[in-house]
């Protein structure tokens, strides 16, 4: 276990991303938003936590046949695009205050 990873900038950023996705999920779930909003927020939180655990447990060094930093960057770009689209839809539609808060 890499005990210094959560305090590193990369680890702190992953924890912040997971926390923001979890808060968006809670807002979407509390407002009974459509399933796509909540599903995307849950998927983003889960994938970010899995990458966090991958680096925390040093599995990236054990599974050296795969270039993990590239997969992490690819995941970040795709997640940012999906979250941008979903959040724009949530803000534009704003069926209630919970959906608007989750979109923001």
Backbone bond lengths (Angstrom), bond angles and torsions (degrees), N, CA, C in turn:
res aa  C-N    CA-C-N  psi(-1)  N-CA   C-N-CA  omega(-1)  CA-C   N-CA-C  phi
1 X - - - 1.453 - - 1.528 108.59 -
2 X 1.314 115.35 131.53 1.461 121.54 177.86 1.524 108.08 -91.35
3 X 1.321 116.64 96.05 1.471 120.18 -175.16 1.523 112.71 -71.01
4 X 1.315 118.39 -17.36 1.458 121.01 179.11 1.519 113.82 -86.62
5 X 1.335 117.09 -11.86 1.467 119.43 -177.02 1.527 114.01 -62.60
6 X 1.340 120.37 -43.89 1.475 118.71 179.89 1.529 113.24 -62.17
7 X 1.327 117.98 -24.90 1.458 120.47 179.46 1.531 113.08 -90.82
8 X 1.322 116.78 -6.24 1.464 120.06 178.39 1.526 109.26 -77.99
9 X 1.330 117.67 160.61 1.473 119.15 178.77 1.527 113.08 -59.51
10 X 1.322 116.54 -39.54 1.466 119.88 179.89 1.525 111.31 -66.87
11 X 1.324 117.19 -40.31 1.458 120.83 178.27 1.518 112.18 -68.36
12 X 1.328 116.08 -41.25 1.465 120.03 178.39 1.526 110.75 -64.42
13 X 1.325 116.77 -37.62 1.459 120.63 178.48 1.531 110.64 -65.72
14 X 1.312 117.69 -40.62 1.468 120.32 178.33 1.525 111.10 -65.92
15 X 1.319 116.83 -40.95 1.471 119.43 176.57 1.527 110.98 -63.58
16 X 1.322 117.48 -40.34 1.465 120.97 179.06 1.530 110.68 -65.31
17 X 1.343 117.07 -41.23 1.464 119.97 178.25 1.520 111.21 -62.72
18 X 1.327 116.88 -42.51 1.466 120.29 179.29 1.521 110.52 -65.71
19 X 1.312 117.32 -38.85 1.461 120.99 179.55 1.529 111.51 -66.43
20 X 1.320 117.12 -42.69 1.471 120.57 178.72 1.528 110.31 -64.68
21 X 1.324 117.51 -41.76 1.465 120.35 178.28 1.526 110.93 -65.23
22 X 1.323 117.20 -37.93 1.468 120.35 178.16 1.522 111.51 -66.52
23 X 1.323 117.19 -39.33 1.467 120.66 177.57 1.523 110.38 -66.27
24 X 1.340 117.06 -41.21 1.468 120.00 177.11 1.527 110.26 -62.55
25 X 1.333 116.61 -40.94 1.467 119.75 177.22 1.520 111.04 -61.19
26 X 1.316 117.47 -45.28 1.463 120.02 179.85 1.525 111.61 -61.51
27 X 1.326 116.65 -41.30 1.472 119.59 177.87 1.524 111.24 -63.99
28 X 1.343 116.50 -45.09 1.461 119.92 179.85 1.524 111.13 -65.65
29 X 1.323 116.74 -41.06 1.472 119.82 -178.57 1.528 110.78 -68.32
30 X 1.324 118.32 -40.01 1.459 121.20 -179.49 1.527 111.75 -67.76
31 X 1.327 116.01 -30.38 1.460 118.96 -178.65 1.522 113.00 -90.88
32 X 1.330 116.78 2.22 1.459 122.86 -178.75 1.526 111.28 55.21
33 X 1.320 114.12 46.85 1.464 120.98 178.42 1.528 109.36 -71.25
34 X 1.336 116.96 164.44 1.469 119.30 177.95 1.531 111.56 -56.76
35 X 1.314 116.16 155.30 1.452 122.70 -173.78 1.514 114.97 -60.10
36 X 1.332 117.14 -29.45 1.465 119.45 -178.83 1.522 111.23 -64.45
37 X 1.305 117.43 -37.16 1.465 120.72 179.75 1.531 110.53 -63.80
38 X 1.314 115.62 -50.24 1.460 119.24 -177.38 1.522 111.39 -68.95
39 X 1.330 117.30 -38.39 1.461 120.46 -179.24 1.519 111.21 -63.47
40 X 1.307 117.70 -41.98 1.462 120.08 -179.68 1.517 111.14 -67.24
41 X 1.309 117.41 -39.62 1.462 119.99 178.83 1.529 110.89 -65.66
42 X 1.333 117.64 -40.13 1.466 120.95 178.18 1.521 110.61 -66.84
43 X 1.328 117.06 -43.02 1.467 119.72 179.27 1.518 111.37 -62.63
44 X 1.316 117.69 -42.24 1.460 120.66 179.33 1.519 111.02 -63.23
45 X 1.322 117.28 -44.05 1.465 120.53 178.85 1.524 110.71 -63.73
46 X 1.323 117.50 -43.42 1.466 121.10 -177.78 1.530 111.45 -66.45
47 X 1.310 117.61 -44.60 1.462 120.48 -179.22 1.523 110.56 -66.24
48 X 1.323 117.26 -39.22 1.463 120.25 178.19 1.526 111.10 -65.31
49 X 1.323 116.75 -40.80 1.471 119.86 177.54 1.528 110.44 -65.48
50 X 1.330 118.04 -38.13 1.461 120.47 178.10 1.529 111.52 -64.59
51 X 1.334 117.63 -41.73 1.467 119.83 175.83 1.521 110.60 -65.77
52 X 1.326 117.39 -37.38 1.461 120.57 177.12 1.533 110.24 -61.51
53 X 1.328 117.06 -45.62 1.466 120.77 178.63 1.522 111.68 -65.94
54 X 1.325 116.81 -35.84 1.458 121.00 177.64 1.526 110.89 -58.19
55 X 1.325 116.22 -47.09 1.462 120.24 -179.75 1.527 111.77 -76.78
56 X 1.317 117.86 -34.15 1.461 121.19 179.89 1.531 111.25 -65.18
57 X 1.318 116.64 -41.87 1.465 121.39 -179.08 1.530 112.66 -88.01
58 X 1.310 117.02 3.57 1.470 124.01 179.32 1.526 112.46 59.45
59 X 1.309 116.74 32.54 1.459 120.24 177.90 1.520 111.53 -72.19
60 X 1.328 117.28 -22.26 1.457 120.11 177.76 1.525 110.98 -64.36
61 X 1.328 117.90 -30.51 1.466 121.31 178.00 1.523 111.10 -78.19
62 X 1.327 117.36 -31.09 1.465 120.49 179.09 1.522 111.58 -77.45
63 X 1.315 116.55 -32.52 1.464 121.77 178.50 1.526 108.48 -101.76
64 X 1.314 116.44 64.14 1.464 121.17 -172.01 1.522 113.07 -76.97
65 X 1.320 119.24 -7.15 1.457 121.82 179.49 1.524 112.06 -73.22
66 X 1.329 117.57 -12.53 1.467 122.51 179.94 1.519 109.01 -115.26
67 X 1.324 117.37 137.02 1.469 121.26 -178.36 1.528 108.38 -87.23
68 X 1.320 116.41 91.52 1.456 123.27 -172.32 1.525 114.40 -65.58
69 X 1.330 120.44 -37.39 1.475 117.90 178.68 1.532 112.93 -60.86
70 X 1.320 117.29 -36.07 1.465 119.68 177.71 1.526 110.92 -67.81
71 X 1.319 116.98 -40.31 1.469 120.48 176.63 1.527 110.55 -63.44
72 X 1.319 116.51 -37.75 1.462 120.94 179.09 1.530 110.90 -66.67
73 X 1.312 117.30 -42.92 1.470 120.82 178.01 1.528 110.28 -65.42
74 X 1.324 116.63 -43.27 1.459 120.66 178.31 1.525 110.90 -60.47
75 X 1.326 116.75 -43.24 1.464 121.09 177.00 1.524 110.88 -62.23
76 X 1.307 117.65 -41.98 1.462 120.95 -178.88 1.520 111.85 -64.33
77 X 1.322 117.34 -42.13 1.470 120.93 -179.21 1.527 110.54 -67.19
78 X 1.324 117.33 -46.89 1.461 120.80 -179.74 1.525 110.76 -63.91
79 X 1.329 116.94 -43.25 1.468 120.42 179.78 1.527 110.98 -64.19
80 X 1.326 117.28 -40.11 1.464 120.05 179.04 1.526 110.89 -63.41
81 X 1.328 117.20 -41.14 1.468 119.98 179.02 1.529 111.52 -66.48
82 X 1.328 117.28 -46.43 1.463 120.59 179.36 1.524 111.45 -62.76
83 X 1.327 116.42 -44.73 1.462 119.19 -179.84 1.530 111.45 -66.40
84 X 1.315 117.34 -35.22 1.462 120.19 177.14 1.525 110.64 -62.52
85 X 1.320 116.91 -46.01 1.466 120.72 -179.45 1.528 110.47 -64.61
86 X 1.331 117.31 -47.71 1.462 120.20 -178.38 1.520 111.15 -64.78
87 X 1.319 116.86 -41.11 1.470 119.33 -179.91 1.527 111.52 -67.97
88 X 1.321 117.55 -36.35 1.468 119.44 175.15 1.518 110.98 -63.23
89 X 1.336 117.11 -43.18 1.463 119.89 176.57 1.520 111.31 -62.08
90 X 1.328 116.82 -41.48 1.464 120.23 -179.27 1.515 111.25 -64.97
91 X 1.325 117.29 -38.36 1.464 120.67 -179.75 1.531 110.81 -73.20
92 X 1.317 117.02 -38.22 1.468 120.27 -179.30 1.529 110.62 -69.50
93 X 1.337 117.27 -44.89 1.458 121.15 -177.47 1.519 110.78 -73.91
94 X 1.331 116.76 -44.64 1.472 126.01 179.81 1.532 113.51 32.90
95 X 1.338 114.86 63.46 1.458 120.43 -179.38 1.528 111.51 -62.62
96 X 1.334 117.14 -30.58 1.460 120.56 175.04 1.534 108.28 -155.65
97 X 1.313 116.03 179.52 1.464 119.45 -175.77 1.521 113.44 -68.16
98 X 1.332 118.33 -30.67 1.465 120.99 178.69 1.507 111.85 -66.37
99 X 1.338 116.72 -42.26 1.451 120.42 177.01 1.519 110.97 -65.08
100 X 1.313 116.69 -39.90 1.460 120.30 177.01 1.528 110.90 -64.12
101 X 1.319 118.14 -41.64 1.474 121.18 178.90 1.522 111.16 -66.17
102 X 1.317 117.43 -40.49 1.464 120.19 177.15 1.508 112.34 -65.54
103 X 1.317 116.96 -35.47 1.465 120.38 177.93 1.507 112.86 -69.68
104 X 1.314 115.12 -35.80 1.471 118.39 179.14 1.511 109.41 -73.13
